[in-house]
Amino acid sequence: MITKKYIPPSELKTYWDYIRLKLELLQRKSPEPWIPEEIFADVLHGHSSLWMAFNVDKPIAFIVGQVQKEQTFHLWVGYCDPHIDDYVKWHMIEEIAQKLNCKKISFGSWRKGWSRKAKRLGFQPRLYVKELKL
């Protein structure tokens, strides 16, 4: 049975080994502009919230996000075991956003496949960014 739980900052260290390992895995797949310690600090200081999913007592997923302007839940980073269907993963994110009284969900990714997945999941592009080389 899968359960979802908000992890308060005081319990972050309990799960950090699992989270850090998965963050490093994510960075190997797609370089991101953060380091794991930034995520640790942001959650620890209450700027972002951490939610985890468990199969019985084994962690299988986590989500780190922030409530931003216009009641938007911005998904900063997340990981879910690969055998879990995309729609199950996104349903979990939608549940979290609703618990936080958010009306929108946003995220960004360098991974090419996410543009197709995002469209299938109902996301619409509203912001385009071009990075300039200086």
N, C-alpha and C positions, 0 to 999 in steps of 0.2 A: 504494500500500500504506500502510495506517495503522499507525503505531507509537506506543507510549505510553512516556513517559520521566519519571522523577522528576527534578525540577530542584533541585539543591542551592542553598542560599542564596547561595553564591559566584557562581552563574550567573544569579541573578535579574535583574540589570541588562541582561543580553543580551536578555531577552525582555520587559522592562518596557514598551517602547513599544506592543507588541501588546496586552499585558494591560491596560494603562491605558486604551487606546482602547476595548476591549471592556467594561471596568468602567463607563466613562462611558456607553456605550450601554445597559447594564443599568440604570443609575440613571435614565436617561430613561424607560425602560419602567415602572419600579417604584421609587419612592423607598425607599432602604434607610438604616439608621441608621449606615452606615460611609462613609468617604471612601477613595479609592484609596490614599492614603498610609498609612492604617492597615493595609491588607492588605499593602502593601510592607513595612512595619516588622515585622508579625507573621511573615511568611515569612523576612525577613532575620535576625530574632532566633531563628528556629527554633521558634516557638510554633505555627506552622501549616506544613503541607507543600504544595508546589506540584507538580502533575503536569500534563504537557502531552501533547497528541496532535498528530501531524504526518502530513500526506499527503506522502510523500517527505520534503522538507525544509521544507515550508510549514506553519506552525502553523495548526491548525484547531479547537483546543479547549484549555481549561485548567480545572483544578479546584484550589481551595484548601480544605483541610480540616484538622481537628484530631482526634486520638485523644483521646476524653474518657472519663469513668468508664464502668464496665461494658463495656469494650471496644467503644465506640461510635465510629464514624467520623462526625463531624459535618461535613457539607458546608457550608462557610461561603459560598462563592460559586463559580460555575462558568459557563463559556460554551462553547457548541459551535456551529459553523457551522450555519445553519438547515436545510441540505439533509440533515443527518444524522438518521436516525430516532431517536425517543426511546428505543427499546429498546437501540439501539447505545450511546447516551449512558449510560444507566443501567448497562449491562453493564460499561462502562469504570469507572464508580464502584464497582461491586461488586468488580471485579478489584482495584482499589486498596485497598479496605477489607480484602479477604482477604489481600493482601500485607502489610498492617499488623496482621494477626492480630485483626481486629475481627469481632465477631459481629452487630453492628447498624449501621445507617446512619440518621442523622437529618438533617433540614434544615428550614428555615422559609422562608416566602415570603409576601409581601403580594399576589402575583398570584393572582387568583381561579381561574384555570384549573388551577393546580397541585393543588388539592384533588381534582379529578377524575383528573388524571394520576397523582397519588401513589397513589390507590386502585387504579387499573389496574396499577400497577407493584408492588403488594403491600404498600404502606405502610399502617399502621393508626394512626389518631389515638390518642395517649395523653395528650397535654398540651393543654389549652385555656387560652388567655391572654386576659384582658380588660385593656386599657389604660385606666386611669382618668385623667380630665382633672382636673388640680389647679388 
